[in-house]
Amino acid sequence: VYRARVAGTSLVVALKQLRAGGARRFRDEIEAAGGLRHPNIVPVYHVGEHDGRPFYTMALVEGASLDRHLARLRDDPRA
């Protein structure tokens, strides 16, 4: 996931792009994420493809990486 700026705007987004392989799973992820509407779920803004690699952009959530919280969250699914 990369921090990106939408061309011609000041909007900063998160950009997720598939590196190699797993295109079907990635497209399923895009479809699932794009269909969700909830205040605690990051919205998908744009879906596309560049040089044959699918990508999507979403709202950028500032803060620490989720990796820092995995151990705590693993034991408390509601968190």
Phi and psi restraints in degrees (range 20) as a CNS / XPLOR table:
assign (resid 1 and name C) (resid 2 and name N)
       (resid 2 and name CA) (resid 2 and name C) 1.0 -120.0 20.0 2
assign (resid 2 and name N) (resid 2 and name CA)
       (resid 2 and name C) (resid 3 and name N) 1.0 152.5 20.0 2
assign (resid 2 and name C) (resid 3 and name N)
       (resid 3 and name CA) (resid 3 and name C) 1.0 -84.7 20.0 2
assign (resid 3 and name N) (resid 3 and name CA)
       (resid 3 and name C) (resid 4 and name N) 1.0 130.4 20.0 2
assign (resid 3 and name C) (resid 4 and name N)
       (resid 4 and name CA) (resid 4 and name C) 1.0 -140.6 20.0 2
assign (resid 4 and name N) (resid 4 and name CA)
       (resid 4 and name C) (resid 5 and name N) 1.0 159.5 20.0 2
assign (resid 4 and name C) (resid 5 and name N)
       (resid 5 and name CA) (resid 5 and name C) 1.0 -115.6 20.0 2
assign (resid 5 and name N) (resid 5 and name CA)
       (resid 5 and name C) (resid 6 and name N) 1.0 133.3 20.0 2
assign (resid 5 and name C) (resid 6 and name N)
       (resid 6 and name CA) (resid 6 and name C) 1.0 -68.7 20.0 2
assign (resid 6 and name N) (resid 6 and name CA)
       (resid 6 and name C) (resid 7 and name N) 1.0 126.4 20.0 2
assign (resid 6 and name C) (resid 7 and name N)
       (resid 7 and name CA) (resid 7 and name C) 1.0 -52.3 20.0 2
assign (resid 7 and name N) (resid 7 and name CA)
       (resid 7 and name C) (resid 8 and name N) 1.0 131.4 20.0 2
assign (resid 7 and name C) (resid 8 and name N)
       (resid 8 and name CA) (resid 8 and name C) 1.0 79.7 20.0 2
assign (resid 8 and name N) (resid 8 and name CA)
       (resid 8 and name C) (resid 9 and name N) 1.0 6.1 20.0 2
assign (resid 8 and name C) (resid 9 and name N)
       (resid 9 and name CA) (resid 9 and name C) 1.0 -134.2 20.0 2
assign (resid 9 and name N) (resid 9 and name CA)
       (resid 9 and name C) (resid 10 and name N) 1.0 177.1 20.0 2
assign (resid 9 and name C) (resid 10 and name N)
       (resid 10 and name CA) (resid 10 and name C) 1.0 -102.7 20.0 2
assign (resid 10 and name N) (resid 10 and name CA)
       (resid 10 and name C) (resid 11 and name N) 1.0 8.0 20.0 2
assign (resid 10 and name C) (resid 11 and name N)
       (resid 11 and name CA) (resid 11 and name C) 1.0 -73.4 20.0 2
assign (resid 11 and name N) (resid 11 and name CA)
       (resid 11 and name C) (resid 12 and name N) 1.0 121.8 20.0 2
assign (resid 11 and name C) (resid 12 and name N)
       (resid 12 and name CA) (resid 12 and name C) 1.0 -101.3 20.0 2
assign (resid 12 and name N) (resid 12 and name CA)
       (resid 12 and name C) (resid 13 and name N) 1.0 131.0 20.0 2
assign (resid 12 and name C) (resid 13 and name N)
       (resid 13 and name CA) (resid 13 and name C) 1.0 -130.2 20.0 2
assign (resid 13 and name N) (resid 13 and name CA)
       (resid 13 and name C) (resid 14 and name N) 1.0 169.6 20.0 2
assign (resid 13 and name C) (resid 14 and name N)
       (resid 14 and name CA) (resid 14 and name C) 1.0 -95.8 20.0 2
assign (resid 14 and name N) (resid 14 and name CA)
       (resid 14 and name C) (resid 15 and name N) 1.0 134.6 20.0 2
assign (resid 14 and name C) (resid 15 and name N)
       (resid 15 and name CA) (resid 15 and name C) 1.0 -118.5 20.0 2
assign (resid 15 and name N) (resid 15 and name CA)
       (resid 15 and name C) (resid 16 and name N) 1.0 123.3 20.0 2
assign (resid 15 and name C) (resid 16 and name N)
       (resid 16 and name CA) (resid 16 and name C) 1.0 -113.9 20.0 2
assign (resid 16 and name N) (resid 16 and name CA)
       (resid 16 and name C) (resid 17 and name N) 1.0 125.8 20.0 2
assign (resid 16 and name C) (resid 17 and name N)
       (resid 17 and name CA) (resid 17 and name C) 1.0 -132.4 20.0 2
assign (resid 17 and name N) (resid 17 and name CA)
       (resid 17 and name C) (resid 18 and name N) 1.0 140.6 20.0 2
assign (resid 17 and name C) (resid 18 and name N)
       (resid 18 and name CA) (resid 18 and name C) 1.0 -71.3 20.0 2
assign (resid 18 and name N) (resid 18 and name CA)
       (resid 18 and name C) (resid 19 and name N) 1.0 131.6 20.0 2
assign (resid 18 and name C) (resid 19 and name N)
       (resid 19 and name CA) (resid 19 and name C) 1.0 -78.3 20.0 2
assign (resid 19 and name N) (resid 19 and name CA)
       (resid 19 and name C) (resid 20 and name N) 1.0 -61.5 20.0 2
assign (resid 19 and name C) (resid 20 and name N)
       (resid 20 and name CA) (resid 20 and name C) 1.0 -161.4 20.0 2
assign (resid 20 and name N) (resid 20 and name CA)
       (resid 20 and name C) (resid 21 and name N) 1.0 141.2 20.0 2
assign (resid 20 and name C) (resid 21 and name N)
       (resid 21 and name CA) (resid 21 and name C) 1.0 69.1 20.0 2
assign (resid 21 and name N) (resid 21 and name CA)
       (resid 21 and name C) (resid 22 and name N) 1.0 167.0 20.0 2
assign (resid 21 and name C) (resid 22 and name N)
       (resid 22 and name CA) (resid 22 and name C) 1.0 70.3 20.0 2
assign (resid 22 and name N) (resid 22 and name CA)
       (resid 22 and name C) (resid 23 and name N) 1.0 24.5 20.0 2
assign (resid 22 and name C) (resid 23 and name N)
       (resid 23 and name CA) (resid 23 and name C) 1.0 -60.5 20.0 2
assign (resid 23 and name N) (resid 23 and name CA)
       (resid 23 and name C) (resid 24 and name N) 1.0 -39.3 20.0 2
assign (resid 23 and name C) (resid 24 and name N)
       (resid 24 and name CA) (resid 24 and name C) 1.0 -63.3 20.0 2
assign (resid 24 and name N) (resid 24 and name CA)
       (resid 24 and name C) (resid 25 and name N) 1.0 -45.9 20.0 2
assign (resid 24 and name C) (resid 25 and name N)
       (resid 25 and name CA) (resid 25 and name C) 1.0 -63.1 20.0 2
assign (resid 25 and name N) (resid 25 and name CA)
       (resid 25 and name C) (resid 26 and name N) 1.0 -40.1 20.0 2
assign (resid 25 and name C) (resid 26 and name N)
       (resid 26 and name CA) (resid 26 and name C) 1.0 -63.8 20.0 2
assign (resid 26 and name N) (resid 26 and name CA)
       (resid 26 and name C) (resid 27 and name N) 1.0 -43.2 20.0 2
assign (resid 26 and name C) (resid 27 and name N)
       (resid 27 and name CA) (resid 27 and name C) 1.0 -64.7 20.0 2
assign (resid 27 and name N) (resid 27 and name CA)
       (resid 27 and name C) (resid 28 and name N) 1.0 -36.6 20.0 2
assign (resid 27 and name C) (resid 28 and name N)
       (resid 28 and name CA) (resid 28 and name C) 1.0 -63.2 20.0 2
assign (resid 28 and name N) (resid 28 and name CA)
       (resid 28 and name C) (resid 29 and name N) 1.0 -40.2 20.0 2
assign (resid 28 and name C) (resid 29 and name N)
       (resid 29 and name CA) (resid 29 and name C) 1.0 -62.8 20.0 2
assign (resid 29 and name N) (resid 29 and name CA)
       (resid 29 and name C) (resid 30 and name N) 1.0 -43.8 20.0 2
assign (resid 29 and name C) (resid 30 and name N)
       (resid 30 and name CA) (resid 30 and name C) 1.0 -61.0 20.0 2
assign (resid 30 and name N) (resid 30 and name CA)
       (resid 30 and name C) (resid 31 and name N) 1.0 -46.4 20.0 2
assign (resid 30 and name C) (resid 31 and name N)
       (resid 31 and name CA) (resid 31 and name C) 1.0 -62.9 20.0 2
assign (resid 31 and name N) (resid 31 and name CA)
       (resid 31 and name C) (resid 32 and name N) 1.0 -43.5 20.0 2
assign (resid 31 and name C) (resid 32 and name N)
       (resid 32 and name CA) (resid 32 and name C) 1.0 -65.3 20.0 2
assign (resid 32 and name N) (resid 32 and name CA)
       (resid 32 and name C) (resid 33 and name N) 1.0 -47.4 20.0 2
assign (resid 32 and name C) (resid 33 and name N)
       (resid 33 and name CA) (resid 33 and name C) 1.0 -65.9 20.0 2
assign (resid 33 and name N) (resid 33 and name CA)
       (resid 33 and name C) (resid 34 and name N) 1.0 -38.2 20.0 2
assign (resid 33 and name C) (resid 34 and name N)
       (resid 34 and name CA) (resid 34 and name C) 1.0 -67.9 20.0 2
assign (resid 34 and name N) (resid 34 and name CA)
       (resid 34 and name C) (resid 35 and name N) 1.0 -22.9 20.0 2
assign (resid 34 and name C) (resid 35 and name N)
       (resid 35 and name CA) (resid 35 and name C) 1.0 -92.5 20.0 2
assign (resid 35 and name N) (resid 35 and name CA)
       (resid 35 and name C) (resid 36 and name N) 1.0 -2.3 20.0 2
assign (resid 35 and name C) (resid 36 and name N)
       (resid 36 and name CA) (resid 36 and name C) 1.0 -92.3 20.0 2
assign (resid 36 and name N) (resid 36 and name CA)
       (resid 36 and name C) (resid 37 and name N) 1.0 139.0 20.0 2
assign (resid 36 and name C) (resid 37 and name N)
       (resid 37 and name CA) (resid 37 and name C) 1.0 -134.2 20.0 2
assign (resid 37 and name N) (resid 37 and name CA)
       (resid 37 and name C) (resid 38 and name N) 1.0 108.2 20.0 2
assign (resid 37 and name C) (resid 38 and name N)
       (resid 38 and name CA) (resid 38 and name C) 1.0 -160.3 20.0 2
assign (resid 38 and name N) (resid 38 and name CA)
       (resid 38 and name C) (resid 39 and name N) 1.0 143.8 20.0 2
assign (resid 38 and name C) (resid 39 and name N)
       (resid 39 and name CA) (resid 39 and name C) 1.0 -60.3 20.0 2
assign (resid 39 and name N) (resid 39 and name CA)
       (resid 39 and name C) (resid 40 and name N) 1.0 -22.9 20.0 2
assign (resid 39 and name C) (resid 40 and name N)
       (resid 40 and name CA) (resid 40 and name C) 1.0 -101.1 20.0 2
assign (resid 40 and name N) (resid 40 and name CA)
       (resid 40 and name C) (resid 41 and name N) 1.0 10.8 20.0 2
assign (resid 40 and name C) (resid 41 and name N)
       (resid 41 and name CA) (resid 41 and name C) 1.0 -117.0 20.0 2
assign (resid 41 and name N) (resid 41 and name CA)
       (resid 41 and name C) (resid 42 and name N) 1.0 130.2 20.0 2
assign (resid 41 and name C) (resid 42 and name N)
       (resid 42 and name CA) (resid 42 and name C) 1.0 -68.4 20.0 2
assign (resid 42 and name N) (resid 42 and name CA)
       (resid 42 and name C) (resid 43 and name N) 1.0 127.1 20.0 2
assign (resid 42 and name C) (resid 43 and name N)
       (resid 43 and name CA) (resid 43 and name C) 1.0 -76.1 20.0 2
assign (resid 43 and name N) (resid 43 and name CA)
       (resid 43 and name C) (resid 44 and name N) 1.0 145.8 20.0 2
assign (resid 43 and name C) (resid 44 and name N)
       (resid 44 and name CA) (resid 44 and name C) 1.0 -87.3 20.0 2
assign (resid 44 and name N) (resid 44 and name CA)
       (resid 44 and name C) (resid 45 and name N) 1.0 132.2 20.0 2
assign (resid 44 and name C) (resid 45 and name N)
       (resid 45 and name CA) (resid 45 and name C) 1.0 -97.4 20.0 2
assign (resid 45 and name N) (resid 45 and name CA)
       (resid 45 and name C) (resid 46 and name N) 1.0 -45.7 20.0 2
assign (resid 45 and name C) (resid 46 and name N)
       (resid 46 and name CA) (resid 46 and name C) 1.0 -147.5 20.0 2
assign (resid 46 and name N) (resid 46 and name CA)
       (resid 46 and name C) (resid 47 and name N) 1.0 142.5 20.0 2
assign (resid 46 and name C) (resid 47 and name N)
       (resid 47 and name CA) (resid 47 and name C) 1.0 -123.8 20.0 2
assign (resid 47 and name N) (resid 47 and name CA)
       (resid 47 and name C) (resid 48 and name N) 1.0 137.5 20.0 2
assign (resid 47 and name C) (resid 48 and name N)
       (resid 48 and name CA) (resid 48 and name C) 1.0 -162.0 20.0 2
assign (resid 48 and name N) (resid 48 and name CA)
       (resid 48 and name C) (resid 49 and name N) 1.0 -167.3 20.0 2
assign (resid 48 and name C) (resid 49 and name N)
       (resid 49 and name CA) (resid 49 and name C) 1.0 -143.0 20.0 2
assign (resid 49 and name N) (resid 49 and name CA)
       (resid 49 and name C) (resid 50 and name N) 1.0 139.9 20.0 2
assign (resid 49 and name C) (resid 50 and name N)
       (resid 50 and name CA) (resid 50 and name C) 1.0 -135.8 20.0 2
assign (resid 50 and name N) (resid 50 and name CA)
       (resid 50 and name C) (resid 51 and name N) 1.0 124.2 20.0 2
assign (resid 50 and name C) (resid 51 and name N)
       (resid 51 and name CA) (resid 51 and name C) 1.0 52.5 20.0 2
assign (resid 51 and name N) (resid 51 and name CA)
       (resid 51 and name C) (resid 52 and name N) 1.0 39.2 20.0 2
assign (resid 51 and name C) (resid 52 and name N)
       (resid 52 and name CA) (resid 52 and name C) 1.0 78.4 20.0 2
assign (resid 52 and name N) (resid 52 and name CA)
       (resid 52 and name C) (resid 53 and name N) 1.0 4.5 20.0 2
assign (resid 52 and name C) (resid 53 and name N)
       (resid 53 and name CA) (resid 53 and name C) 1.0 -111.2 20.0 2
assign (resid 53 and name N) (resid 53 and name CA)
       (resid 53 and name C) (resid 54 and name N) 1.0 123.6 20.0 2
assign (resid 53 and name C) (resid 54 and name N)
       (resid 54 and name CA) (resid 54 and name C) 1.0 -70.2 20.0 2
assign (resid 54 and name N) (resid 54 and name CA)
       (resid 54 and name C) (resid 55 and name N) 1.0 150.9 20.0 2
assign (resid 54 and name C) (resid 55 and name N)
       (resid 55 and name CA) (resid 55 and name C) 1.0 -149.4 20.0 2
assign (resid 55 and name N) (resid 55 and name CA)
       (resid 55 and name C) (resid 56 and name N) 1.0 165.0 20.0 2
assign (resid 55 and name C) (resid 56 and name N)
       (resid 56 and name CA) (resid 56 and name C) 1.0 -148.0 20.0 2
assign (resid 56 and name N) (resid 56 and name CA)
       (resid 56 and name C) (resid 57 and name N) 1.0 154.9 20.0 2
assign (resid 56 and name C) (resid 57 and name N)
       (resid 57 and name CA) (resid 57 and name C) 1.0 -112.9 20.0 2
assign (resid 57 and name N) (resid 57 and name CA)
       (resid 57 and name C) (resid 58 and name N) 1.0 150.8 20.0 2
assign (resid 57 and name C) (resid 58 and name N)
       (resid 58 and name CA) (resid 58 and name C) 1.0 -146.1 20.0 2
assign (resid 58 and name N) (resid 58 and name CA)
       (resid 58 and name C) (resid 59 and name N) 1.0 169.8 20.0 2
assign (resid 58 and name C) (resid 59 and name N)
       (resid 59 and name CA) (resid 59 and name C) 1.0 -57.5 20.0 2
assign (resid 59 and name N) (resid 59 and name CA)
       (resid 59 and name C) (resid 60 and name N) 1.0 141.0 20.0 2
assign (resid 59 and name C) (resid 60 and name N)
       (resid 60 and name CA) (resid 60 and name C) 1.0 -87.9 20.0 2
assign (resid 60 and name N) (resid 60 and name CA)
       (resid 60 and name C) (resid 61 and name N) 1.0 124.8 20.0 2
assign (resid 60 and name C) (resid 61 and name N)
       (resid 61 and name CA) (resid 61 and name C) 1.0 -103.9 20.0 2
assign (resid 61 and name N) (resid 61 and name CA)
       (resid 61 and name C) (resid 62 and name N) 1.0 114.5 20.0 2
assign (resid 61 and name C) (resid 62 and name N)
       (resid 62 and name CA) (resid 62 and name C) 1.0 -76.5 20.0 2
assign (resid 62 and name N) (resid 62 and name CA)
       (resid 62 and name C) (resid 63 and name N) 1.0 152.6 20.0 2
assign (resid 62 and name C) (resid 63 and name N)
       (resid 63 and name CA) (resid 63 and name C) 1.0 132.7 20.0 2
assign (resid 63 and name N) (resid 63 and name CA)
       (resid 63 and name C) (resid 64 and name N) 1.0 -171.3 20.0 2
assign (resid 63 and name C) (resid 64 and name N)
       (resid 64 and name CA) (resid 64 and name C) 1.0 -72.4 20.0 2
assign (resid 64 and name N) (resid 64 and name CA)
       (resid 64 and name C) (resid 65 and name N) 1.0 159.5 20.0 2
assign (resid 64 and name C) (resid 65 and name N)
       (resid 65 and name CA) (resid 65 and name C) 1.0 -66.6 20.0 2
assign (resid 65 and name N) (resid 65 and name CA)
       (resid 65 and name C) (resid 66 and name N) 1.0 145.8 20.0 2
assign (resid 65 and name C) (resid 66 and name N)
       (resid 66 and name CA) (resid 66 and name C) 1.0 -60.7 20.0 2
assign (resid 66 and name N) (resid 66 and name CA)
       (resid 66 and name C) (resid 67 and name N) 1.0 -27.8 20.0 2
assign (resid 66 and name C) (resid 67 and name N)
       (resid 67 and name CA) (resid 67 and name C) 1.0 -53.2 20.0 2
assign (resid 67 and name N) (resid 67 and name CA)
       (resid 67 and name C) (resid 68 and name N) 1.0 -33.0 20.0 2
assign (resid 67 and name C) (resid 68 and name N)
       (resid 68 and name CA) (resid 68 and name C) 1.0 -68.3 20.0 2
assign (resid 68 and name N) (resid 68 and name CA)
       (resid 68 and name C) (resid 69 and name N) 1.0 -17.3 20.0 2
assign (resid 68 and name C) (resid 69 and name N)
       (resid 69 and name CA) (resid 69 and name C) 1.0 -113.0 20.0 2
assign (resid 69 and name N) (resid 69 and name CA)
       (resid 69 and name C) (resid 70 and name N) 1.0 -2.5 20.0 2
assign (resid 69 and name C) (resid 70 and name N)
       (resid 70 and name CA) (resid 70 and name C) 1.0 -58.7 20.0 2
assign (resid 70 and name N) (resid 70 and name CA)
       (resid 70 and name C) (resid 71 and name N) 1.0 -44.6 20.0 2
assign (resid 70 and name C) (resid 71 and name N)
       (resid 71 and name CA) (resid 71 and name C) 1.0 -59.2 20.0 2
assign (resid 71 and name N) (resid 71 and name CA)
       (resid 71 and name C) (resid 72 and name N) 1.0 -44.4 20.0 2
assign (resid 71 and name C) (resid 72 and name N)
       (resid 72 and name CA) (resid 72 and name C) 1.0 -67.8 20.0 2
assign (resid 72 and name N) (resid 72 and name CA)
       (resid 72 and name C) (resid 73 and name N) 1.0 -42.5 20.0 2
assign (resid 72 and name C) (resid 73 and name N)
       (resid 73 and name CA) (resid 73 and name C) 1.0 -72.8 20.0 2
assign (resid 73 and name N) (resid 73 and name CA)
       (resid 73 and name C) (resid 74 and name N) 1.0 -28.3 20.0 2
assign (resid 73 and name C) (resid 74 and name N)
       (resid 74 and name CA) (resid 74 and name C) 1.0 -59.2 20.0 2
assign (resid 74 and name N) (resid 74 and name CA)
       (resid 74 and name C) (resid 75 and name N) 1.0 -35.2 20.0 2
assign (resid 74 and name C) (resid 75 and name N)
       (resid 75 and name CA) (resid 75 and name C) 1.0 -88.9 20.0 2
assign (resid 75 and name N) (resid 75 and name CA)
       (resid 75 and name C) (resid 76 and name N) 1.0 -6.5 20.0 2
assign (resid 75 and name C) (resid 76 and name N)
       (resid 76 and name CA) (resid 76 and name C) 1.0 -137.9 20.0 2
assign (resid 76 and name N) (resid 76 and name CA)
       (resid 76 and name C) (resid 77 and name N) 1.0 80.4 20.0 2
assign (resid 76 and name C) (resid 77 and name N)
       (resid 77 and name CA) (resid 77 and name C) 1.0 -55.8 20.0 2
assign (resid 77 and name N) (resid 77 and name CA)
       (resid 77 and name C) (resid 78 and name N) 1.0 -31.8 20.0 2
assign (resid 77 and name C) (resid 78 and name N)
       (resid 78 and name CA) (resid 78 and name C) 1.0 -68.2 20.0 2
assign (resid 78 and name N) (resid 78 and name CA)
       (resid 78 and name C) (resid 79 and name N) 1.0 -27.9 20.0 2
